[in-house]
Amino acid sequence: MIKRYLGLLSVAAVFFALSANADVVLKDSSEILGRWKLYAESAKLDGEKKAVIVEWEFKDGGVLETIATDAGGRTNEMHIPIQYKVEDGVIKKQVSPGREKFEDCKVVEKNSSEMILKCPFLYFFLTKI
């Protein structure tokens, strides 16, 4: 009886561990529309975060406008529009303007005001504005 209970307990623990690490599956772009402050990026989810000053605005029609602030540069703000779409539950965003290459960004965590994205090389930490 005890062996059976311990077996069920270990199966339940594995199930909860897997579901805790499951990505958020987006239904469509309406779940991410609006302005987001990208405040940090990191190579690992639990790694050291590098502070950044960037805004992302997911617009209707598949345009993601990146607004980068460069306090020490010649231009105070730089606006860069790129294409994006939500397919198969992930955000597919253009790697750079004018290129046809897209990268998949999975939503790792999301609530109404916070979102963490896992793109091919970095995690992005965003707060809804």
TORVEXDO-604523 format. One record per residue (C-alpha): residue number from 1; x, z, y. Coordinates in steps of 0.2 Angstrom, whole numbers, plus 5000, padded with zeros to 4 digits. Each point is the difference from the previous one (the first is absolute). Example, Ala and Ser with C-alpha at 12.3 -4.5 7.8 and 13.67 -1.06 7.14 Angstrom:
BEGIN
rec resi=1 c1=5062 c3=5039 c2=4978
rec resi=2 c1=5006 c3=4997 c2=5017
// end
This chain:
BEGIN
rec resi=1 c1=5000 c3=5000 c2=5000
rec resi=2 c1=5014 c3=5005 c2=5012
rec resi=3 c1=5010 c3=4984 c2=4996
rec resi=4 c1=4984 c3=4989 c2=5004
rec resi=5 c1=4997 c3=5009 c2=5016
rec resi=6 c1=5018 c3=4998 c2=5005
rec resi=7 c1=4999 c3=4981 c2=4996
rec resi=8 c1=4985 c3=4998 c2=5010
rec resi=9 c1=5008 c3=5009 c2=5014
rec resi=10 c1=5015 c3=4989 c2=5000
rec resi=11 c1=4989 c3=4984 c2=5000
rec resi=12 c1=4991 c3=5007 c2=5015
rec resi=13 c1=5016 c3=5004 c2=5009
rec resi=14 c1=5006 c3=4982 c2=4997
rec resi=15 c1=4984 c3=4993 c2=5006
rec resi=16 c1=5000 c3=5010 c2=5016
rec resi=17 c1=5018 c3=4996 c2=5003
rec resi=18 c1=4997 c3=4981 c2=4998
rec resi=19 c1=4984 c3=5000 c2=5011
rec resi=20 c1=5009 c3=5010 c2=5014
rec resi=21 c1=5013 c3=4986 c2=5001
rec resi=22 c1=4987 c3=4986 c2=4999
rec resi=23 c1=5000 c3=4988 c2=5015
rec resi=24 c1=4984 c3=4999 c2=5011
rec resi=25 c1=4991 c3=4983 c2=4997
rec resi=26 c1=4993 c3=4992 c2=5016
rec resi=27 c1=4983 c3=4992 c2=4999
rec resi=28 c1=5003 c3=4989 c2=5015
rec resi=29 c1=5009 c3=5000 c2=5017
rec resi=30 c1=4986 c3=5010 c2=5008
rec resi=31 c1=5008 c3=5016 c2=4993
rec resi=32 c1=5016 c3=4997 c2=5010
rec resi=33 c1=4994 c3=4992 c2=5016
rec resi=34 c1=5005 c3=5007 c2=5017
rec resi=35 c1=5016 c3=5007 c2=5007
rec resi=36 c1=5012 c3=5010 c2=4990
rec resi=37 c1=5016 c3=5009 c2=5007
rec resi=38 c1=5014 c3=4997 c2=4988
rec resi=39 c1=5010 c3=5016 c2=5002
rec resi=40 c1=5013 c3=5000 c2=4986
rec resi=41 c1=5007 c3=4989 c2=4986
rec resi=42 c1=5010 c3=5005 c2=4985
rec resi=43 c1=5008 c3=4993 c2=4984
rec resi=44 c1=4992 c3=5013 c2=4989
rec resi=45 c1=4983 c3=5008 c2=5001
rec resi=46 c1=5007 c3=5017 c2=5001
rec resi=47 c1=5017 c3=4995 c2=5008
rec resi=48 c1=5006 c3=5002 c2=5017
rec resi=49 c1=4989 c3=4992 c2=5013
rec resi=50 c1=5007 c3=4990 c2=5015
rec resi=51 c1=4990 c3=5001 c2=5015
rec resi=52 c1=4994 c3=4984 c2=5008
rec resi=53 c1=4989 c3=4996 c2=5015
rec resi=54 c1=4988 c3=4985 c2=4995
rec resi=55 c1=4982 c3=4997 c2=5000
rec resi=56 c1=4991 c3=4989 c2=4987
rec resi=57 c1=4983 c3=4993 c2=5005
rec resi=58 c1=4990 c3=4992 c2=4985
rec resi=59 c1=4988 c3=4988 c2=5008
rec resi=60 c1=4985 c3=4991 c2=4994
rec resi=61 c1=5005 c3=4982 c2=4994
rec resi=62 c1=5016 c3=5005 c2=4991
rec resi=63 c1=5012 c3=5004 c2=5015
rec resi=64 c1=5011 c3=5015 c2=5000
rec resi=65 c1=5008 c3=5002 c2=5017
rec resi=66 c1=5016 c3=5011 c2=5000
rec resi=67 c1=5004 c3=5008 c2=5016
rec resi=68 c1=5017 c3=5006 c2=5001
rec resi=69 c1=5007 c3=5011 c2=5014
rec resi=70 c1=5018 c3=4999 c2=5004
rec resi=71 c1=5004 c3=5013 c2=5014
rec resi=72 c1=5019 c3=4995 c2=5001
rec resi=73 c1=4997 c3=4981 c2=4999
rec resi=74 c1=4997 c3=4987 c2=5013
rec resi=75 c1=4982 c3=4998 c2=4995
rec resi=76 c1=4989 c3=5016 c2=5000
rec resi=77 c1=4987 c3=4994 c2=4987
rec resi=78 c1=5001 c3=4985 c2=4988
rec resi=79 c1=4983 c3=4993 c2=4992
rec resi=80 c1=5002 c3=4991 c2=4984
rec resi=81 c1=4985 c3=4993 c2=4991
rec resi=82 c1=5001 c3=4997 c2=4982
rec resi=83 c1=4987 c3=4995 c2=4986
rec resi=84 c1=4993 c3=5012 c2=4988
rec resi=85 c1=4986 c3=5001 c2=4987
rec resi=86 c1=4994 c3=5012 c2=4987
rec resi=87 c1=5000 c3=4993 c2=4982
rec resi=88 c1=4999 c3=5009 c2=4984
rec resi=89 c1=4999 c3=5017 c2=5009
rec resi=90 c1=5017 c3=4998 c2=5009
rec resi=91 c1=5005 c3=4994 c2=5017
rec resi=92 c1=5009 c3=4983 c2=5000
rec resi=93 c1=5009 c3=4999 c2=5016
rec resi=94 c1=5011 c3=4986 c2=5007
rec resi=95 c1=5019 c3=5004 c2=4999
rec resi=96 c1=5003 c3=4992 c2=5017
rec resi=97 c1=4991 c3=4989 c2=5012
rec resi=98 c1=5000 c3=4982 c2=4996
rec resi=99 c1=5005 c3=5002 c2=4982
rec resi=100 c1=4988 c3=4998 c2=4985
rec resi=101 c1=5008 c3=5014 c2=4990
rec resi=102 c1=4989 c3=5015 c2=4998
rec resi=103 c1=5004 c3=5018 c2=4993
rec resi=104 c1=4988 c3=5012 c2=4991
rec resi=105 c1=4998 c3=5017 c2=5008
rec resi=106 c1=4991 c3=5012 c2=4989
rec resi=107 c1=4990 c3=5015 c2=5008
rec resi=108 c1=5008 c3=5015 c2=4992
rec resi=109 c1=4989 c3=5013 c2=5009
rec resi=110 c1=4986 c3=4998 c2=5013
rec resi=111 c1=4987 c3=5010 c2=5008
rec resi=112 c1=4991 c3=4997 c2=5017
rec resi=113 c1=5015 c3=5003 c2=5011
rec resi=114 c1=5015 c3=4999 c2=4989
rec resi=115 c1=5007 c3=4986 c2=4989
rec resi=116 c1=5016 c3=4997 c2=4990
rec resi=117 c1=5005 c3=4983 c2=4995
rec resi=118 c1=5013 c3=4995 c2=4987
rec resi=119 c1=5007 c3=4983 c2=5004
rec resi=120 c1=5014 c3=4992 c2=4990
rec resi=121 c1=5015 c3=5009 c2=5008
rec resi=122 c1=4992 c3=5014 c2=5010
rec resi=123 c1=4986 c3=5013 c2=5001
rec resi=124 c1=4991 c3=5000 c2=5017
rec resi=125 c1=4991 c3=5015 c2=5007
rec resi=126 c1=4986 c3=4997 c2=5012
rec resi=127 c1=4987 c3=5010 c2=5010
rec resi=128 c1=4984 c3=4992 c2=5006
rec resi=129 c1=4999 c3=4999 c2=5019
// end
